[in-house]
Amino acid sequence: MLPEMTDEQRAAALKRAGEARRIRAEIKHLLKSGSLTFQDVLDKADEDDLVAGTKIKAIIVSMPHMGKVGTNRLLEEIGIAENRTIRGLGPNQRKALLEHFS
């Protein structure tokens, strides 16, 4: 059962969720345009919990020249579950992704 929330709590939660979506969309747009590198995203994730909680699949699909099929192939090759977040990547997985995108 969901906890009871006051109208103020609900409004604050909706505002936080909207901000999170906006930030994640902006990061994906900057990646797609080439203004941001994969290393930049990993660095941001170390500082920002919102970025760290982003699904790695969403980030990789946003990389230039990466589509859904290529992303799925890369994740399978490296051994990363498609529901993994940036925060959940192991050091070897991070290294493999950095090598692929550098």
C-alpha positions, 0 to 999 in steps of 0.5 A, a space after each residue: 500500500 502506498 504511503 499517504 502524502 500531503 498535497 505539498 509532498 505530492 507537489 514536491 515529489 512531482 517537481 523532483 521527478 520532472 527535474 530528474 527527467 529534464 536533467 537526464 534528457 539534457 544529458 542524452 541530448 548533449 551525448 547525441 550531439 557530441 557536446 558531452 563524452 562518455 567519460 564526462 557522463 561517468 564523471 558527472 555520475 560520480 558527483 550527481 545521484 540523479 545522473 548515477 541513477 540513469 540506466 546505462 542502456 539509455 546513455 549508450 543508445 544516446 551515444 553517436 552511431 549507437 542504436 538499439 541493436 548495437 547497444 544490446 550487442 555491446 551490453 551483452 558482449 561486456 556482460 552488463 544487464 540492460 536494467 543496470 544504472 551507471 552507479 551499478 557498473 563494476 570497475 571492469 565494466 566501466 573500463 570496457 565501456 570507456 575503451 569502447 567509446 574512446 
